[in-house]
Amino acid sequence: MEIGIDTALKLGADFVEARGESINRLLINFENDIIKDINRSTLCGIGFTVIYKGARGYGFTTSQDSNSIKDAAESAFKQARAATILSEISSAPVDYTPKEYSGKKPNIMKHPKDFDIEYKIELAKKGIDETLKENVVNLRAIYGELWGQKYFLNSEGLKRFWEPIMVGLFYLHVVRKNGNIGNSREQISASMGLELFDTKKPENIAKTSLRGAHEAAKAKTLKSGKYPAVADPDFAGVLAHESFGHLTEGDYVATKASILAGRLGQKIGSEHANVMESGDPVNYGFWIPYDDEGVDTKTVQLLKDGVLVGYLHARSTAKIMNMEPTGNARAINYRFPPIVRMRNTYFGGGDMSKEEVFELIKEGVYAEGSGGGQVEDTGTFTFGANRAYWVKNGEIRYPLKGVVMRGHILDFIKNIIGASKEVFVKTSILGGCGKGGQAPLPVGLGGPYLAVKEAIIGGGA
């Protein structure tokens, strides 16, 4: 990394960053109780970001040979030099005073590298063996892990080192009951070692998925319309990330592509609406002590009591907007340059118990988990619930089929009428965020149980 930085500086670069990483991944895929495939990979290399006269260039190499490293750094410099005639917005970084990470470091007691693959297979099979019943048409299970080392060095002398880690289990059940088909999924992943499954038992994760599938098979259809609703932490987290978080990313804001550009200090939601963004692993989130520019990933509040109070920044967007970097420059790996990305994005907690949140809903819908969907740059969203239920007088009465929530995120946050004290954040070993051709980037999302006075909800077969 030092060789590459020296090479670019000698060519005339104004600023250089080097990112080195070695990341191991493992996925074990099951179809019912049969192992379908085992995917194991190690991604190792170095990437160089070069700034020349405000323009940016990027190069990488998978080799640690000095000539390959010099070539990668020179390629990045040539790109930056060529881009100077096209660059309309400067990529120069804002000044940054290095800080030591002061957040929560995960205490890893059972590192996955210390356990053989048979142990991990047996972990997943605990949930399979417990729930592979006669009426289960299909069961998919996946064990996954990610761990390794990341290094950072720049021409200002900033050095960073950290060891990302994540393990997870996923189950999806399809059942047939009285001629009806139902399906549901459940997963748990976290920046923890295999001790995660000492408390989050594989068989319990699988049972939740199976229960949801049985409920879906007998679920009732909901007439489309406007209803009060409760969103569980998973469903709320998808909205926090997809519909709100992207609108606060500094590159969108600086270019005025976001509807939140120029609205700092404005009240855009109810007093119960709070959105946080952090590199710290809130319970089952993803641990990111530094971003890919070496910036400490401090917790940022984006929405406070309904008021927009923050944006997410890389060093370059912070400079453009005369703000501080927030530690949100991230790349999926060394092959890509860092861009403004989220880390753990979640609605902040309120002052109510879960039961009190439900009591706010006389008749309405409870959405649990996300079944996928889409969102537009304008903030308009459509998301399906993994599981959903009819609520009456604060109590869950029966499951609903094919529930989809539609609307605009600004309407959603204006309609929040209560939030639980408890906040739950999850990451996922299977997916992540996509942006700028970079996916999937590990992120965390979540929140409390949220009550909204009105949401557009549809139901289907």
N, C-alpha and C positions, 0 to 999 in steps of 0.2 A: 504493500500500500504506500509506503514511503517512497519507493522507487517511482511509482506512477505519479505521485504528487510532485516530486522533484522534476520529473520529465515535463509535465505540463507547465510548471512555473518557469522552467528554462525556455520554453517555447513562447512565453509571454502571457500566460494566463493570469488573470487578476485574482482568482479564487478557485480552489480545488477541494473536492470532497472525495473520499474513498470509502466504500462499503464492502467489507468482506464477510462472507457467511458460509456456513456448512450446516444444512438443515436436513434432518432425517424424517421421513414420513413412512407410515405403515398403515395399510387398510386391509382388513380381513372381511370378506363379503360372504355371507351365508344366504342360501335359499332354502327355507325350512331348516332342517338340521344338517344340510350338506354344505361344506365349504366350496364356494364357486370359484373364488380366486383370492390370491394374496398378492397385494401390490406393495413392494418395498422400494424406496428410492432415497438417494442422497443428492442434494443439489449443492454444489460447492463452486464458488467463484468470487470475483472481485469486480465491482463497478465503479466508474469514475465520472463525477459531475464536474464540468469545467465551465467557469464563467469568464467571458472575454468581452469587454466593452458592453456589458449589460446583457449579452446573449448567452444562451446555454447550449452546451453540447454534452453528449453522453456516450460512453463506451464501456465495454465489459470484456472479461476474459474468464475462461474456465481453467486456465493454466496458471501455475505459479512460476513459470519460467520468466526470467527477467525481460527477455525480448518480447514475449507476449504481453506482459504488463505494460511495457513502454509503448507498444503498438496500440493498446487499448486507450491509454492516456492521450496519445497523439491523435487518435481518431476522435476522441471527445473534443480535443482542442480545435481540430480542423472543422468539426461541426459547428462549434461556437463561433469560430471566426467567419465561417460562411453565412451563419445566421444573422450576423450584425446588420446586413443590408435589409433583412426582412423583419427584424425584431421591432415590434411596435411598443411592447411593454417590457420594461427592464426585468431581468431575472436575477439582478444583483441581490444578495441577502442583506437583511437588516442586521445591525449590530446585535450581538448576543453575548451576554456575560455568562460563561459556563457555571452550572450549578450541579451539585451532586444530587442524585436521585434521593428523594426523601419520602417516597411512598411505601406501599406495602409489598414487601418481597415475599413470594410464596415459599413456604417451608415444605420442601419436597421430601417425603419420607419413603416413598416407594418409586424411585425413578424407573420409568419403563425400560431404560437401557440395561437395567440389572435383572430383568425377568425375561425368561425365554418365551418363544411364541406359543408353546403349548399352554402356558399359564394364561395367556391372553385369550386363546381359543376357549379355554374352559370358563373364563369370565363371561364371555358372550353366550356360551351354551347354557349357563345357569338360567338366563331369561328365556332361551329357546325351549329348554326342557320343561320349564314351568308352564309355558303357554301354548305349546304346539298341541292343540286339542283336535277332536274329530271335526268340529265345525269350522276350523281354521282352513280357509281355502289356500291362503298363501301367507308366508311369514318371511320377511326380509330382516336381516340383522347385520350390523356393521360395527366392528371395533376399529377405532382409529387412534393414532398418536402422531405427535409432531414434537421434535426437540432438536436442539443443536446449539450453535454458537453464532453470535453476530458481533462484528468489530466495526468501529467507525474511527476515522481520522480525517482531519481537514488541514488546510494550509495555515490556519490560525493556531494550530497546535492542540485543538480539542480532540481528546481521545475518549472512546466509550467501549465498553464490553458488556454484553449480557447474554443470558441463556434462555431463549424462549422455550416454552413447554406447553403442551396441551394433550389431554387424553379424553376419549369420549366413547359412548355407546349409543347406538340408534336401533330402534325396532319399529317395524311397520307391519300391521296385521290386517288381513282381509278375511272377513267371515261371511258365511251364508247362514241366515236364520229365517225359517219359514218362507224360503224362496227369495228373501231380500238380501242384498249385498251391502255390507258396511265396511269401512276402512278407517284406520286412525294410525297416528304415529306418535312416538315419544322419544326424546333423546336427552342426554345430559353430557355436557363437555365442560372442561374447566382447565385453567392453568394450575393444575395439580398433578401429583403422581397418581399411581394406581390406588393409593389410599382413598381416592374419591369414591371407589366402589365398596369401601367398607361401610360407608354411611348411605350412599345412593346405591342400594342393592340392585344388581342387574335384573333379578326376578321382579322387583317392584316397578322398575322402569317398564319392563315388558308387560306387566299386568295392567299398567295405566293405558298402554297402547291397546291391549286387548279389550279392556273395558270400553274404551272409546269406540272401537270397531263394533262391538255388540250394541252399544247405544245408537250408533249411526244406522244399524240395520233396522231398528224399530223407530227411528226418529220421525217426527211429524214435519210437514212442510209449513213454512211460514209465509203468509201473504206479504208481499213487498210493501214497504211503507216507511214512515218515520216512527222510530221507537226510542224510548230511553234505553240505555245500555250500560253494561259493565264490561270493561276490557281487563283481561288478566294480564300479569306482567309480560308474558310473551307477546301477546297481541299488541299491547301498548308499546312495547319495545320496537316492534316492526314499524309502527307509525312514527315513533321518535326518530328512528334512523332514516327510513326511506322517505317519509313525507316532510319531516322537519329538518333533520340533520344535514341533508344534502344542500338545502337552501341556505345554510349558514357557512358553507365552505368558501374560503377566501377567494379562490380563483373565480367562482361564479359571482361572488359579491363584487369583486374588484372590476369585473367586466360588465357589471349590471345585468347579468343573465338571471340573477335571482330576484324573486319578488320581495325579498327582505333587504335588498340593497338600499342604503340610506335611511333605514328605519330604526337604528339604534335609539333606545330610550322611549320608543313608542309602546303603548299598551296594546298588545295584539291578541291576548288571551285572558281567561278568567284568573282570579287570584289563586286558584288551585292549580294553575298550569306552570310547572317548572321543568326545565330540561337541562340535564347535566351531560358533560362529556369528559372522559377521563382515561388515562392509561392504567389506572389502578384496577385490580380485579375485584370489583364488588361481588361478594360471594362467588358466583360461578362465571365471572367474566374472563377476558383475555388480558394477561399481564404484558404491558408494554412500557418499560421504564424510560426509554428514550425513543424518539422518532428516528427516521432515517436521515436526519440532518444533525443528529446528536443532541437535540433539544430535549430537556427534561419534560416529561409528559404530565404536566400539572393538570389538576382538575379545573375545568372551565364551566362556568354556568352560562348557558345560552339564553334561557328564558327564566325570569325570576318573578313570581307572582303575576304572570301574564305579560311582563314587560321584557322586550328584547334587549338583552344586555351584553351579548357577545357574539363573535364570529370565530371560525376555526382558521388557523393560519399556518402556512409554511413561512420560512424566513423571507422569501421573495414577496409573497402577498402581504406580509406584515409591513415590509418596507414601502410597498406601493400605497398602502392605506394608513401609514404612519401609526402602526399599532405594534404590540409585542407579539413575537411568535408564540404559539400555543402548544407546539409539539405535535402537529398534525401532518407533517410531511412523511408519507409512507409509500413503499413500493412492495409488490408481492414477492419480489426477489431481486437479486443483484443484476438481472438482465434488463431491468426497467428503471427509469429515473423516478425519484420520489415526486409525488404530487399531493395536493391537499386531500387527505382522507380522514375518515373517522376512526375511533378506537373503541371505547365502550360508550354508547349513547343511550340515555335512559331518562324517563320521566322521574322527577324527584318525588320523594314521599310527602304525604300530608300529615294530618293529625287525627286520622280516624282508624278504627280497627277494620279488618276485612268485613266483618259482619255489619258494621255501621255503613260501609260503602254500599253493600247490597240493600240495606234498608232504605236507601234513597230511591230505589227503583220499585215502584208499586206494580207496574206491569211492563216488562221489556225483555231484553235479550242479554245473555251472558256469553261473550266470545272468549274462547280459550285456545290459545296457540294460533299460529298462522299456517294456513294451507296454501300460501302463495298469492301472488297478485301483481299489480303493476301501479306505477306512479308516474305522473308527468312532471315536467320542470315547473309547471305552474303551481304544484302542490296538490293537484287533484289525484285521488287515490282510489283504488279498488282492491280490497284484500279479503280473501276467504278465511274463515275460521277453521282450524283443525277440528275443533269440537265446539258445539254451541247448545245453549239451553234456554228454555223459556223461564223467566223469573216472574213470580207474583208475590207481592207483599214481602219482598226481600228474600224469598226462598226459591231455590231451584226446583222446578216442577217436572219438566220432561225434556228430553233431547230434541234438537231441531236439525233439520236436514239441509245441507248445502248453503249455510248462511254466509252471505257476502256483505261487507260494509263498504259503502261508497261515500265520497264526499270530498271536501277540501280541508286541508290540515288546519287552516286558520279558523274555519267554522268549528272543527273538532275541538281545538284548544279553547275556543270561546265558550263551548258548551260543557266543559269539565266542571262538575259540581262537587266533587269529593275525591280524595285520594287516601289510600291506606298508609299507615306509618311504615309498614314493611315494604322493602324494595328488593326485588330479585332480578339479577342480571345473569344472562346465559351467553356462552359462546357456542360455536359448533365446529366439530372436527371435519364436517362434511362440506360446508359451504362458506360463504362470506360475502363481502361487498364487491361489486363490480363498478369500475369507472375507468374511462380512458383506455380501454383495451386491457386493463389489468384486473384479473379475477381468477380465483376467489381470494380476497384478502381477509384474513381472520379478524373478526370484530366481535364485540359483545353488545347486546341490547337487552332492554328490559324496563322495569319500572315498578310501581305499586299496582294495586287494584284501583282502576279509575272508573268513576261513574260519570256518564255524560247525560245531559237532560234530553238530548235528541240526536239521532243518527239515522242516515238513510240505509236501510237494511233490506236485503232481498233474500229469498229462500228458493231452493230448487230441488230437483230430484237427485 
